[in-house]
């Protein structure tokens, strides 16, 4: 039973390190572009 818990803790730690590494090194920046949209005002 102790081996399973140790293996599970090890997998969680490796997963956390992988997720943190991807967050720092991965390209997570959004695509930027200009958006133009006409505005119609109903001012009487």
N, C-alpha and C positions, 0 to 999 in steps of 0.2 A: 504493500500500500504506500509506503514511503517513497518508493521509486516512481510511482505514478505521479505523486504530488511534486516531487523534484523535477520530473520531466515536464509537467504542466507549468511550473514556475519558470523553468528555463525557456519554454516556448513563448510564454507571455513576455519575458524580458527580451528575447530575440525579436519578437513581433513589435514591441515598443521601439527598440533601436532601429528597426527597419522603417517603421512609420516616421520616426523623427528624422531619419536620414533622407527619406523621400521628401518630407516637408521642407527641409533645408536645401536639398540639392535638386529637387524636381522643379520643372517649369510650371509654376502654378499661377503665373500672371495672366490676367484676362486679355482677350483680344480687344484692342481699342480701335475705334473708328468714329468718324464724324456722322452724326445723325441730324438731319434737318426734317422738320415736320411743320407744315403750315398750321396756323392757329386761326380759327374763325370765331370772332366775337359777335355776340348778338346784342349790341348796344343800340337801343332805339332812342 
